[in-house]
Amino acid sequence: MKNLMHVKHGGIYWILSFILGLSACKDSISEEGNIPYDPSLPVAITGFTPDSGAVKTQMVIEGENFGTDTSLVKVFIGGKKAVLISAKSNFIYCMVPAKSYEGTVSVTVGDQTATASEKFHYNREMMVSTLYGKVRDDGKYDVVDGAFDESFINYYGVQEPTWFSFNPNDSTELYMSQDNGKPIRIFDLDEKVVRTGLTTGEAGIGRMRTLSWTADGDTLIVASDDGGGGDNDKDRKSAIYVTKNGNGEFRNAGVLAAGRQCNGVAIHPVNHEMYYNNFSKGVLYRFDYHKWGVGPENCMAHREYITTIQDNEWEFNIVIHPSGDYAYLVVINRHYIMRMNYDKAKKTFGVPYLIAGGVGQSAWVDGVGANARLNSPYQGVFVKNPEYVKANKSDVYDFYFTDSGNHCVRVLTPEGVVTTYAGRGSANLNNEARGYVDGTLRGEARFNNPRGLAYDEQNNVFYVGDMDNHIIRKIAMEDEDSAHESDEEEISAENTVSNK
C-alpha cells in the first residue's frame, strides 16, 4: 500500500501550527476579557498585525465588540474569506486566505461590518498546484483526451509522465513522453486541453524515453529503449526522428541512430551534434548526423565513443547547458550527477566527474558535492538565476531536477550545492515525505515520485510529472489564473489523510 496524502490545502497542519503559535501573539497583546458581542454597540477595527504577508500568514485583528461566538463572526481580507481561529472580545485570530490581492480587511459580527482604515499588503509566493488530473483515494484514474477542467471532475490522469519538453516553435505546447509502450501526450497550455500524440506503433519502437529537438524545432527526436543487452547495436534503434505530417502533427517517424537500450538523447545547442547513451554498457556516444546523414548504417560507421560511466547497466540521461559549455549526466538508479566539460576545439565532451551525490548511496541530504545525497534523480532543467546575472557571474544557471525517490524538486548550483526547492512539506500531518498536497513550496507541498520536469522561462513556471499521483503539477507565482485550485474558502476538518 502506498501512503497517499490527500489534503486539498494542507489545512489541518496550518490550523494546528497557528494555534500553537497564538501564545506568542497573546504575550504581546493585552486582552480585556471574554465579553460577548453586544448588538447595541458598534463593531470597530483599530488595527491588525502583521501588515503584510502571504497566504496563511497568521493575523491578529484588534478592535471592539467582536464577542466570543465565532458563529457570528466573519473576516474578509481582500474580498476573500479568511480562516477564523478564534474571537476574544477585542481580538480576532485568523489566517490570510489565498489571493487576497486587494487587501481590504473587514470584520462582520452579526449584522454589523467594520473595515480597517489601512490595507493588508498581500505578497504572492511561488506555489504548487495541480494543472491536470485528480487523485482518488484508491489510486484509480482514466486516461482521456480533452479539457483540463474535465480531469478535475472525472478523475482523469496520466500514466507515466517521465519526460517533458516544450515545442520550441510553440511555447504553449508541452510534450510528455511515457515509458513502457505508452504514447506521447501533448498539453496545450493555451487552450487547456490534452491530446494524444505519436504512439509507439507509429514510431516503430516499444519504449519512448527522453525528448529533444533539432535547432530549428522542426524535428522531434525521441530516445528509444530498444532491445536487450545481448543484441547487436546495428539491429536496434537508439533514436528516432519525427517530422510533421500534412495535418501539422509530429507523426512521421524515421530511424535516426542505431544502438540498443538508449535512455537518453540530447542535441548540442551550439554545434547541433547528437549525444546518446547505451544502458547496458554505460557508454555515451556522439553522432554528427548533419555531417554523415541519418540511419543505422551511417550511425554505426561514424558514431564516436565519448565515455563510459563507472556504473554500467544503470539508467542515465544527459542534459546540456544552454551555452553548450558543459553537460550533466544524471545517473538515476545510482543516485548521483556527473559533469563533463565541452572541448570547443574538438567539438566533444571530456571525461565526466562527480558533481553531486554519493555513488550508490540513496538518502535525502542537502549539501555540497559528494556530501549531498540524492535518491533516483530523474529529469533536470537549467534555469537562469537573476541574482547570478546581477553579480555578472560566468555561469548564470542553476540546475533544477526531480529527485523522484525523495519525492521533491531540488536545485544544483554551478558550484555543486544541492538544496531542496519544493516538496516534502506538511510535516505535522505525518512523517511521510511523499503524498499529494498543493500549497507552499516547502511548508505544504508534497509529491509522489515526481519524474518529468519542464520550465517556462518567459512565465517563470515549472511543470512536474507527478508519477505515482498520475497527475501534472504546476509551480508558479500565485495568480488569479494559475492552475486548478479548490474554490472552497475555508479550511475545514473534513480534509483527510488517507492511504492508497
Secondary structure in CASP SS format (residue, H / E / C, confidence):
PFRMAT SS
TARGET T0000
AUTHOR 0000-0000-0000
METHOD secondary structure of the structure
MODEL  1
M C 1.00
K C 1.00
N E 1.00
L E 1.00
M C 1.00
H E 1.00
V E 1.00
K C 1.00
H C 1.00
G C 1.00
G H 1.00
I H 1.00
Y H 1.00
W H 1.00
I H 1.00
L H 1.00
S H 1.00
F H 1.00
I H 1.00
L H 1.00
G H 1.00
L H 1.00
S H 1.00
A H 1.00
C H 1.00
K H 1.00
D H 1.00
S H 1.00
I C 1.00
S C 1.00
E C 1.00
E C 1.00
G C 1.00
N C 1.00
I C 1.00
P C 1.00
Y C 1.00
D C 1.00
P C 1.00
S C 1.00
L C 1.00
P C 1.00
V C 1.00
A E 1.00
I E 1.00
T E 1.00
G E 1.00
F E 1.00
T E 1.00
P C 1.00
D C 1.00
S E 1.00
G E 1.00
A C 1.00
V C 1.00
K C 1.00
T C 1.00
Q E 1.00
M E 1.00
V E 1.00
I E 1.00
E E 1.00
G E 1.00
E E 1.00
N E 1.00
F E 1.00
G E 1.00
T C 1.00
D C 1.00
T H 1.00
S H 1.00
L H 1.00
V E 1.00
K E 1.00
V E 1.00
F E 1.00
I E 1.00
G C 1.00
G C 1.00
K E 1.00
K E 1.00
A C 1.00
V E 1.00
L E 1.00
I E 1.00
S E 1.00
A E 1.00
K E 1.00
S E 1.00
N E 1.00
F E 1.00
I E 1.00
Y E 1.00
C E 1.00
M E 1.00
V C 1.00
P C 1.00
A C 1.00
K C 1.00
S C 1.00
Y C 1.00
E C 1.00
G C 1.00
T E 1.00
V E 1.00
S E 1.00
V E 1.00
T E 1.00
V E 1.00
G C 1.00
D C 1.00
Q E 1.00
T E 1.00
A E 1.00
T E 1.00
A E 1.00
S E 1.00
E E 1.00
K E 1.00
F C 1.00
H E 1.00
Y E 1.00
N C 1.00
R C 1.00
E C 1.00
M E 1.00
M E 1.00
V E 1.00
S E 1.00
T E 1.00
L E 1.00
Y E 1.00
G C 1.00
K C 1.00
V C 1.00
R C 1.00
D C 1.00
D C 1.00
G C 1.00
K C 1.00
Y C 1.00
D E 1.00
V C 1.00
V C 1.00
D C 1.00
G E 1.00
A E 1.00
F H 1.00
D H 1.00
E H 1.00
S H 1.00
F H 1.00
I H 1.00
N H 1.00
Y C 1.00
Y E 1.00
G C 1.00
V C 1.00
Q C 1.00
E C 1.00
P C 1.00
T C 1.00
W E 1.00
F E 1.00
S E 1.00
F E 1.00
N E 1.00
P C 1.00
N C 1.00
D E 1.00
S E 1.00
T E 1.00
E E 1.00
L E 1.00
Y E 1.00
M E 1.00
S E 1.00
Q C 1.00
D C 1.00
N C 1.00
G C 1.00
K C 1.00
P C 1.00
I C 1.00
R E 1.00
I E 1.00
F E 1.00
D E 1.00
L C 1.00
D C 1.00
E C 1.00
K C 1.00
V E 1.00
V E 1.00
R E 1.00
T E 1.00
G C 1.00
L C 1.00
T C 1.00
T H 1.00
G H 1.00
E H 1.00
A H 1.00
G C 1.00
I C 1.00
G C 1.00
R C 1.00
M E 1.00
R E 1.00
T E 1.00
L E 1.00
S E 1.00
W E 1.00
T C 1.00
A C 1.00
D C 1.00
G C 1.00
D C 1.00
T C 1.00
L E 1.00
I E 1.00
V E 1.00
A E 1.00
S E 1.00
D C 1.00
D C 1.00
G C 1.00
G C 1.00
G C 1.00
G C 1.00
D C 1.00
N C 1.00
D H 1.00
K H 1.00
D H 1.00
R C 1.00
K E 1.00
S E 1.00
A E 1.00
I E 1.00
Y E 1.00
V E 1.00
T E 1.00
K E 1.00
N C 1.00
G C 1.00
N C 1.00
G C 1.00
E C 1.00
F E 1.00
R E 1.00
N E 1.00
A E 1.00
G E 1.00
V E 1.00
L E 1.00
A E 1.00
A E 1.00
G C 1.00
R C 1.00
Q C 1.00
C C 1.00
N C 1.00
G C 1.00
V E 1.00
A E 1.00
I E 1.00
H C 1.00
P C 1.00
V C 1.00
N C 1.00
H C 1.00
E C 1.00
M E 1.00
Y E 1.00
Y E 1.00
N E 1.00
N E 1.00
F C 1.00
S C 1.00
K C 1.00
G C 1.00
V E 1.00
L E 1.00
Y E 1.00
R E 1.00
F E 1.00
D C 1.00
Y H 1.00
H H 1.00
K H 1.00
W H 1.00
G C 1.00
V C 1.00
G C 1.00
P H 1.00
E H 1.00
N H 1.00
C H 1.00
M H 1.00
A H 1.00
H H 1.00
R C 1.00
E E 1.00
Y E 1.00
I E 1.00
T E 1.00
T E 1.00
I C 1.00
Q C 1.00
D C 1.00
N C 1.00
E C 1.00
W C 1.00
E C 1.00
F E 1.00
N E 1.00
I E 1.00
V E 1.00
I E 1.00
H C 1.00
P C 1.00
S C 1.00
G C 1.00
D C 1.00
Y E 1.00
A E 1.00
Y E 1.00
L E 1.00
V E 1.00
V E 1.00
I C 1.00
N C 1.00
R C 1.00
H C 1.00
Y E 1.00
I E 1.00
M E 1.00
R E 1.00
M E 1.00
N E 1.00
Y E 1.00
D E 1.00
K C 1.00
A C 1.00
K C 1.00
K C 1.00
T E 1.00
F E 1.00
G C 1.00
V C 1.00
P C 1.00
Y E 1.00
L E 1.00
I E 1.00
A E 1.00
G E 1.00
G E 1.00
V C 1.00
G C 1.00
Q E 1.00
S E 1.00
A C 1.00
W C 1.00
V E 1.00
D C 1.00
G E 1.00
V E 1.00
G H 1.00
A H 1.00
N H 1.00
A C 1.00
R E 1.00
L E 1.00
N C 1.00
S C 1.00
P E 1.00
Y E 1.00
Q E 1.00
G E 1.00
V E 1.00
F E 1.00
V E 1.00
K E 1.00
N C 1.00
P H 1.00
E H 1.00
Y H 1.00
V H 1.00
K H 1.00
A C 1.00
N C 1.00
K C 1.00
S C 1.00
D C 1.00
V C 1.00
Y E 1.00
D E 1.00
F E 1.00
Y E 1.00
F E 1.00
T E 1.00
D E 1.00
S H 1.00
G H 1.00
N H 1.00
H C 1.00
C E 1.00
V E 1.00
R E 1.00
V E 1.00
L E 1.00
T C 1.00
P C 1.00
E C 1.00
G C 1.00
V E 1.00
V E 1.00
T E 1.00
T E 1.00
Y E 1.00
A E 1.00
G E 1.00
R C 1.00
G C 1.00
S C 1.00
A C 1.00
N C 1.00
L C 1.00
N C 1.00
N C 1.00
E C 1.00
A C 1.00
R C 1.00
G C 1.00
Y E 1.00
V E 1.00
D C 1.00
G E 1.00
T E 1.00
L C 1.00
R C 1.00
G C 1.00
E C 1.00
A C 1.00
R E 1.00
F C 1.00
N C 1.00
N C 1.00
P E 1.00
R E 1.00
G E 1.00
L E 1.00
A E 1.00
Y E 1.00
D E 1.00
E C 1.00
Q C 1.00
N C 1.00
N C 1.00
V E 1.00
F E 1.00
Y E 1.00
V E 1.00
G E 1.00
D E 1.00
M H 1.00
D H 1.00
N H 1.00
H C 1.00
I E 1.00
I E 1.00
R E 1.00
K E 1.00
I E 1.00
A E 1.00
M E 1.00
E C 1.00
D C 1.00
E C 1.00
D C 1.00
S C 1.00
A C 1.00
H E 1.00
E C 1.00
S C 1.00
D C 1.00
E C 1.00
E C 1.00
E C 1.00
I C 1.00
S C 1.00
A C 1.00
E C 1.00
N C 1.00
T C 1.00
V C 1.00
S E 1.00
N E 1.00
K C 1.00
END
